[in-house]
Amino acid sequence: MNSRAIRRGAAAVSALAIGGVVLAGCAGSAEESASDDPNAPIELSIATFNDFGYTDDLLQEYMDEHPNVTIVHNKAATSNDARANFFQKLGNSGLADIEAIEVDWLAEMMEYSDLLQPVPDDLKGRWLDWKEAAATDAEGNLVAYGTDIGPQAVCYRSDLFEAAGLPTDREEVAGLFTTWDDFFTVGQEYVDKTGKPFIDSANTVLQGLMNQVEVSYEEADGTVVATENPDVREVYDTVVERAVPISAYPAQWGDDWYASLANGEFPVMLCPGWMHGIISGEGPEVEGWDIADVFPGGGGNWGGSYLTVPANGAHVEAAQELAEWLSSPETQVKAFGNAGTFPSQTEAYESDDLTGFTNEFFNDAPTGQIGVNRAEAVTVSPVKGAKYFQFHDALQSAVTRVFDGIEDQETSWQTWVDEVSGF
């Protein structure tokens, strides 16, 4: 599908109502951007999801430096909600001046790169090579401003570990989880001893394992290999057989999951940097959280996002200036301090504010240095084609069906095969 097709398709679909959006606003009319006065008052809207670390104080910094700018922050409850809204409105009206993009649907977005305003050439080269390359189209246009990456570690509750007779020291805990087999074995021992789940959700394990597979659903040339790929089947079987029995929920982001997080019921979570802010934000009174500098199987990157500027927005130039500021090394370090979103701009790694950062909520864990170490441990950059999101979302649903007892392991796999064969 090309961008003309998405324009036609989007025009035929009514606007999606996203319940998780707050402060709902959208770009103004084209006439509003026609003023020649650079100091004319303007409203810039930003659409994100989860927690980008864009606190009111951080955004106020920009508004203090640009008194004519008022920033309205629209925040969807999930990446899925943001994705649906983005593709429904891209090329038409209703998108924010700046739209956040999640890496799992970045390749899908790149099919419509002509509908996005390119990043100025003088900003190229500021990001990690692979982060920038993923957002560069066939014509060499960089069309998205990289925000964070998601090098993964293991977050754990030291108090619950102690009660279960497990070590609590970060280095000792790291020694427990060097391989996935070790992780599952310790998890099952915890469940057997306590009668309680070990990890928050089975599909986070699916995500962690899949991010260590270079080719999963599509090859680099777009060839679909999903249902015939033995690596995908092995990951699915591992999750169903070993992760489901030790998990509290099939997936994250549900009301029950949020409630359990707020009540401190999870002893372990697989933990990219951006998860730090969610853990502390949803359960601020929960004590005992810490972070081990380890990830089963070596390293893994989960998530990481981008900011884009729709080319037909009302305030394209002003939006570009704000996107540049939000993705600058200095602001990325501040966002990391706010929410644990780990920077993707290489200059940020030279900042003492990053490498020396400790997180009081996580028992003063050196989360800055842990993030650097975990980023360096990532050796696989998975191929994520235009249909990655659809394939992966459907496989998550397959795991959920098994968790909920709707289908057995083999039946749910075959349901997935039948479903994605039409993709």
Secondary structure, 3 states (H helix, E strand, C coil): CCHHHHHHHHHCCCCCCCCCCCCCCCCCCHHHHHCCCCCCCEEEEEEEECCCCCCHHHHHHHHHHCCCEEEEEEEECCHHHHHHHHHHHCCCCCCCCEEEEEHHHHHHHHCCHHHECCCCHHHCCCECHHHHHCCECCCCCECCEECEECEEEEEEEHHHHHHCCCCCCHHHHHHHCCCHHHHHHHHHHHHHHHCCCCEEEHHHHHHHHHCCCCCCCECCCCCECHHHCHHHHHHHHHHHHHHHHHEEECCCCCHHHHHHHHCCCCCEEEEEHHHHHHHHHHCCCCCCEEEECCCCCCCCECCCEEEECECCCCCHHHHHHHHHHHCCHHHHHHHHHHHCCEECEHHHHHCHHHHCCCEHHHCCECHHHHHHHHHHCCCCCCCCCCCHHHHHHHHHHHHHHHHCCCCCHHHHHHHHHHHHCCC
